[in-house]
Amino acid sequence: MIPLEADGEALRPVAEINVTPFIDVVLVLLIIFMVAAPLAMAEVPLKLPHSAAAPAVLPNEPLLVSLDRDGRLFLDAQEISKTALAEKIGELLAADPQRVVHVRADEGIPYGEVMAVLGQLGARGASRLSLLSEKAATP
């Protein structure tokens, strides 16, 4: 026999999920991982042997070549002529041939001028070139 309420309607079972225990378990797991994560990242304490080898050399910062709308060239933030750029890049890449060269050019510059600068850099030994751009606006 189904129990009836005071107004004569039958009692219906509750069809909702009780999420309180789930939230409690998730919060406890969160606290456990927050405490355990820094411990997992800790290095193993070691006493390393000594070596006569030279320390590893960190890579140099990339060179930045910029070409503005007026066709002026810049090496890092300093204006430079095309011939001086070739000489300076040659010197810098002779010291570190694996150095990266970042090239920035104004979007109004003709493609041929940008290619001329890239060709000049390649002729001086720049084998690791990167063309920089800005992130496109999301529609």
Short mmCIF file of the C-alpha atoms (twelve columns), coordinates in Angstrom:
data_MODEL
# 
_entry.id   MODEL 
# 
loop_
_atom_site.group_PDB 
_atom_site.id 
_atom_site.type_symbol 
_atom_site.label_atom_id 
_atom_site.label_alt_id 
_atom_site.label_comp_id 
_atom_site.label_asym_id 
_atom_site.label_seq_id 
_atom_site.Cartn_x 
_atom_site.Cartn_y 
_atom_site.Cartn_z 
_atom_site.pdbx_PDB_model_num 
ATOM 1   C CA . MET A 1   0.000  0.000  0.000   1 
ATOM 2   C CA . ILE A 2   1.386  3.446  -1.028  1 
ATOM 3   C CA . PRO A 3   1.382  6.031  1.771   1 
ATOM 4   C CA . LEU A 4   -0.807 9.050  1.108   1 
ATOM 5   C CA . GLU A 5   -0.196 12.679 1.984   1 
ATOM 6   C CA . ALA A 6   -2.716 14.706 3.973   1 
ATOM 7   C CA . ASP A 7   -4.399 16.031 0.826   1 
ATOM 8   C CA . GLY A 8   -4.825 12.519 -0.556  1 
ATOM 9   C CA . GLU A 9   -1.984 12.459 -3.132  1 
ATOM 10  C CA . ALA A 10  0.466  9.580  -3.190  1 
ATOM 11  C CA . LEU A 11  4.063  10.250 -2.089  1 
ATOM 12  C CA . ARG A 12  6.493  10.245 -5.013  1 
ATOM 13  C CA . PRO A 13  10.113 9.093  -4.751  1 
ATOM 14  C CA . VAL A 14  12.765 11.809 -4.929  1 
ATOM 15  C CA . ALA A 15  14.376 11.672 -8.398  1 
ATOM 16  C CA . GLU A 16  17.225 14.110 -7.679  1 
ATOM 17  C CA . ILE A 17  20.814 13.067 -7.134  1 
ATOM 18  C CA . ASN A 18  22.316 14.094 -3.831  1 
ATOM 19  C CA . VAL A 19  25.638 15.672 -4.854  1 
ATOM 20  C CA . THR A 20  26.798 16.662 -1.361  1 
ATOM 21  C CA . PRO A 21  28.841 13.467 -0.775  1 
ATOM 22  C CA . PHE A 22  30.378 13.844 -4.253  1 
ATOM 23  C CA . ILE A 23  31.436 17.433 -3.502  1 
ATOM 24  C CA . ASP A 24  32.922 16.329 -0.173  1 
ATOM 25  C CA . VAL A 25  35.013 13.641 -1.884  1 
ATOM 26  C CA . VAL A 26  36.182 16.061 -4.603  1 
ATOM 27  C CA . LEU A 27  37.251 18.663 -2.029  1 
ATOM 28  C CA . VAL A 28  39.173 16.063 -0.017  1 
ATOM 29  C CA . LEU A 29  40.931 14.879 -3.195  1 
ATOM 30  C CA . LEU A 30  41.726 18.478 -4.100  1 
ATOM 31  C CA . ILE A 31  43.376 19.053 -0.721  1 
ATOM 32  C CA . ILE A 32  45.323 15.792 -1.019  1 
ATOM 33  C CA . PHE A 33  46.650 16.739 -4.475  1 
ATOM 34  C CA . MET A 34  47.476 20.277 -3.359  1 
ATOM 35  C CA . VAL A 35  49.580 18.892 -0.530  1 
ATOM 36  C CA . ALA A 36  51.107 16.029 -2.529  1 
ATOM 37  C CA . ALA A 37  51.992 17.973 -5.716  1 
ATOM 38  C CA . PRO A 38  54.854 20.033 -4.226  1 
ATOM 39  C CA . LEU A 39  56.241 16.904 -2.595  1 
ATOM 40  C CA . ALA A 40  56.243 15.074 -5.927  1 
ATOM 41  C CA . MET A 41  58.142 17.943 -7.538  1 
ATOM 42  C CA . ALA A 42  60.914 17.912 -4.952  1 
ATOM 43  C CA . GLU A 43  64.250 16.802 -6.292  1 
ATOM 44  C CA . VAL A 44  65.930 13.706 -5.039  1 
ATOM 45  C CA . PRO A 45  68.769 14.770 -2.730  1 
ATOM 46  C CA . LEU A 46  72.012 13.693 -4.386  1 
ATOM 47  C CA . LYS A 47  75.673 14.460 -3.975  1 
ATOM 48  C CA . LEU A 48  76.862 14.742 -7.549  1 
ATOM 49  C CA . PRO A 49  80.427 13.906 -8.555  1 
ATOM 50  C CA . HIS A 50  82.800 16.648 -9.695  1 
ATOM 51  C CA . SER A 51  83.807 17.035 -13.335 1 
ATOM 52  C CA . ALA A 52  86.517 18.878 -15.208 1 
ATOM 53  C CA . ALA A 53  84.193 19.462 -18.179 1 
ATOM 54  C CA . ALA A 54  83.298 23.022 -19.109 1 
ATOM 55  C CA . PRO A 55  79.866 24.168 -17.969 1 
ATOM 56  C CA . ALA A 56  77.099 24.096 -20.568 1 
ATOM 57  C CA . VAL A 57  76.710 27.317 -22.508 1 
ATOM 58  C CA . LEU A 58  73.238 28.821 -22.455 1 
ATOM 59  C CA . PRO A 59  71.911 29.875 -25.872 1 
ATOM 60  C CA . ASN A 60  72.258 33.543 -26.688 1 
ATOM 61  C CA . GLU A 61  69.232 35.765 -27.010 1 
ATOM 62  C CA . PRO A 62  67.893 35.906 -30.577 1 
ATOM 63  C CA . LEU A 63  68.900 38.777 -32.817 1 
ATOM 64  C CA . LEU A 64  65.998 41.007 -33.818 1 
ATOM 65  C CA . VAL A 65  66.017 42.548 -37.294 1 
ATOM 66  C CA . SER A 66  63.165 44.980 -37.992 1 
ATOM 67  C CA . LEU A 67  62.096 46.658 -41.214 1 
ATOM 68  C CA . ASP A 68  59.732 49.618 -40.753 1 
ATOM 69  C CA . ARG A 69  57.196 51.119 -43.172 1 
ATOM 70  C CA . ASP A 70  59.769 53.626 -44.476 1 
ATOM 71  C CA . GLY A 71  62.218 50.831 -45.355 1 
ATOM 72  C CA . ARG A 72  64.624 51.576 -42.498 1 
ATOM 73  C CA . LEU A 73  66.442 48.605 -40.946 1 
ATOM 74  C CA . PHE A 74  66.992 48.078 -37.247 1 
ATOM 75  C CA . LEU A 75  69.192 45.565 -35.446 1 
ATOM 76  C CA . ASP A 76  67.573 45.104 -32.062 1 
ATOM 77  C CA . ALA A 77  66.454 48.719 -31.386 1 
ATOM 78  C CA . GLN A 78  69.302 50.502 -33.194 1 
ATOM 79  C CA . GLU A 79  68.896 51.794 -36.762 1 
ATOM 80  C CA . ILE A 80  71.467 50.344 -39.159 1 
ATOM 81  C CA . SER A 81  72.210 50.474 -42.899 1 
ATOM 82  C CA . LYS A 82  71.920 47.404 -45.147 1 
ATOM 83  C CA . THR A 83  75.686 47.040 -45.547 1 
ATOM 84  C CA . ALA A 84  76.339 47.555 -41.836 1 
ATOM 85  C CA . LEU A 85  73.606 45.012 -41.042 1 
ATOM 86  C CA . ALA A 86  75.280 42.398 -43.220 1 
ATOM 87  C CA . GLU A 87  78.662 42.991 -41.585 1 
ATOM 88  C CA . LYS A 88  77.280 43.022 -38.030 1 
ATOM 89  C CA . ILE A 89  75.172 39.878 -38.578 1 
ATOM 90  C CA . GLY A 90  78.213 38.171 -40.095 1 
ATOM 91  C CA . GLU A 91  80.295 39.006 -37.011 1 
ATOM 92  C CA . LEU A 92  77.624 37.918 -34.551 1 
ATOM 93  C CA . LEU A 93  76.902 34.661 -36.382 1 
ATOM 94  C CA . ALA A 94  80.607 33.879 -36.742 1 
ATOM 95  C CA . ALA A 95  80.776 33.805 -32.929 1 
ATOM 96  C CA . ASP A 96  77.607 31.687 -32.617 1 
ATOM 97  C CA . PRO A 97  76.395 30.069 -35.879 1 
ATOM 98  C CA . GLN A 98  73.325 28.543 -34.184 1 
ATOM 99  C CA . ARG A 99  71.981 31.902 -33.015 1 
ATOM 100 C CA . VAL A 100 68.372 32.545 -34.002 1 
ATOM 101 C CA . VAL A 101 67.497 35.672 -35.997 1 
ATOM 102 C CA . HIS A 102 63.946 37.040 -35.620 1 
ATOM 103 C CA . VAL A 103 62.779 39.173 -38.535 1 
ATOM 104 C CA . ARG A 104 59.933 41.675 -38.178 1 
ATOM 105 C CA . ALA A 105 58.597 43.700 -41.096 1 
ATOM 106 C CA . ASP A 106 55.761 46.184 -41.363 1 
ATOM 107 C CA . GLU A 107 52.817 44.753 -43.298 1 
ATOM 108 C CA . GLY A 108 53.027 47.652 -45.778 1 
ATOM 109 C CA . ILE A 109 56.539 46.693 -46.911 1 
ATOM 110 C CA . PRO A 110 56.709 45.086 -50.377 1 
ATOM 111 C CA . TYR A 111 57.464 41.361 -50.291 1 
ATOM 112 C CA . GLY A 112 60.574 41.846 -52.416 1 
ATOM 113 C CA . GLU A 113 62.215 44.085 -49.824 1 
ATOM 114 C CA . VAL A 114 61.606 41.569 -47.049 1 
ATOM 115 C CA . MET A 115 63.022 38.789 -49.235 1 
ATOM 116 C CA . ALA A 116 66.089 40.926 -49.989 1 
ATOM 117 C CA . VAL A 117 66.775 41.278 -46.249 1 
ATOM 118 C CA . LEU A 118 66.212 37.531 -45.712 1 
ATOM 119 C CA . GLY A 119 68.593 36.765 -48.575 1 
ATOM 120 C CA . GLN A 120 71.208 39.071 -47.100 1 
ATOM 121 C CA . LEU A 121 70.886 37.368 -43.704 1 
ATOM 122 C CA . GLY A 122 71.116 33.922 -45.277 1 
ATOM 123 C CA . ALA A 123 74.205 34.928 -47.241 1 
ATOM 124 C CA . ARG A 124 75.881 35.937 -43.984 1 
ATOM 125 C CA . GLY A 125 75.241 32.544 -42.360 1 
ATOM 126 C CA . ALA A 126 71.861 32.953 -40.697 1 
ATOM 127 C CA . SER A 127 70.432 29.444 -40.916 1 
ATOM 128 C CA . ARG A 128 67.883 29.815 -38.119 1 
ATOM 129 C CA . LEU A 129 65.457 32.539 -39.184 1 
ATOM 130 C CA . SER A 130 62.019 33.230 -37.695 1 
ATOM 131 C CA . LEU A 131 59.464 35.593 -39.182 1 
ATOM 132 C CA . LEU A 132 57.439 37.314 -36.465 1 
ATOM 133 C CA . SER A 133 53.811 38.372 -36.687 1 
ATOM 134 C CA . GLU A 134 51.049 39.490 -34.373 1 
ATOM 135 C CA . LYS A 135 48.229 37.249 -33.267 1 
ATOM 136 C CA . ALA A 136 45.161 37.648 -35.455 1 
ATOM 137 C CA . ALA A 137 42.067 39.079 -33.807 1 
ATOM 138 C CA . THR A 138 39.453 36.458 -33.049 1 
ATOM 139 C CA . PRO A 139 36.198 36.978 -34.963 1 
# 
